Amino acid sequence: MAQGLSATFMRRAEAARKRRDYWRGVLAEQRSSGLSHSEFCRQKSISTNRYFWWKRELLRQRGVSKEAGTQRRGRVAGLRPRAPSLVPVTLRAGASIPGAGVFQFFEVVLRGARVLRVPVGFYAEELRRLVAVLEGEGC
């Protein structure tokens, strides 16, 4: 059963990666076209709603929060990476974890949709340091 779930997960992850790559290409093509967003979308028969959704989504996945919206050479001015944050989790004694016998790790999704699998029983301080290093924050 775990292998079936793993194969399904891998197929979905690959499909999601292909969609992201496709839309990165579309956004790059628009920037180099010299056309307005609306004109580019009209000529390519792309929904402007979908175009802007993907533009925001790809920025969000890169860990970028929008503070100002002026364009400069294909980059949005005022965009800054968000600091990684950890969310405290409390498990009650006697609580059961669905599928605990199948999966022996937690998944932490980092910027850029990178996934960090952490084994059950990890040291929280070590995880904080690892995430800080991976996210470019240092220790």
N, C-alpha and C positions, 0 to 999 in steps of 0.2 A: 504494500500500500504506500509506504513512504517513497519508494522509487517512482511510482505512478504520479504522486504529487510533485516530486522533484522534476520529472520530465515535463509535466504541465507547466510548472513554474518557469522552467528554462525556455519553453516555447513562447510563453507570454512575455517573458523578459526580452527575448530576441525580437518579437514583434514590436514591443514598445520601443526598443532601441532603433529599429528600422524607421518607425514613425518619427521619432525625434530627429534622426539623421535626415530624413526627407524634408521635414519642416525647417531644419537649420539651413539646408540647401535653398529652399524657397526664400527664406528671409535674406540670405546672402545674395541671391539673384536679384531680389527687389532692390537691395542697397546699391548694387552695381548697375542697375538698369537706368537710374536717373529718373525713373517715373515716380509719381506719388503712389502712396499705398493703394489708394482707391483705383487709380488708373491701372496699376500693375495687376491688381486682383481682377479687375474687369477684363483685361486682355487675356489673363490666364484662366478665366472662369473659376476663380477661387472666391468663396464667400469671405467678405471682409470680416465678418464676425469670427469665423474660424481662424483667419489669418492673425487677427489681433489676440485671440485666445492663445494660439500657439506661441506668439511672441511673448506674452506675459508668462505662459507656462515655462518656456525655456529659460527665461530670466529667473523665475522662481526656483527652478531646479538647480540653477547655478548658485543659488543662495543669495540672490540680489534682491534688495528691497528698494522700492522706488521712492525717492525723496524729492526729485526734481525731474521734469520731463522734457528738457530742451535737447534737441539732437545736435551732435557734433561728430562729424566723420564716422557715421555708423554706430556710434556709441551714445548711450543715453547719459548725459551729464548728471552727476549727483547720485549715481547708483553705488551703493556700498554693500560689501558682503555682510550678512548677518552673523553675529556671534553664535557659535553652536550652543545649544541649551539641552540640558538633561532634565527629564521629567521624573520626579520621585514616584516610585511605585511601591505600594504597600500590599502585601499578601497576608490575609488573615489565617491564623492557625486552623488547620483542618480544611481549608479551601482546596478544591481540586482544580487542577489546571488541565483544560481539555487538550488531549493529545500529548500529555507530558511523557508518556512512554514512547512516543514516536519521535519527537524532536527534542534534542537535548541542547538547544541553543536559543538565544534571543537574536533577533535581527534589528540592527540599528541602521536606518537609512540616512546617509550623509549627503552633503551637497553633490549636485551632479548625478543624483540617483544612485550613488555608490552604496553598496550594502556591506555592512560589517556584521559578521556572525560571531556572537559572543557565547561561549559555553556557559551552561548553568553552573553557578558557583563562582563566577568571576569576582574579582576585587574591584569595587566601584572606583577607587582612586586610580587604579591602573587604567581602567576604561576612560576616565576623564582625561588622563594624560595622553592616552593613545588618540582619542578623538581630537584633542587640541593639536597634536602633531599632524594628524591627517588633514585637518581643516586649516593648517597653516598658522595656527595661533601660538605655537611653541609651548613650553611647559609653564 
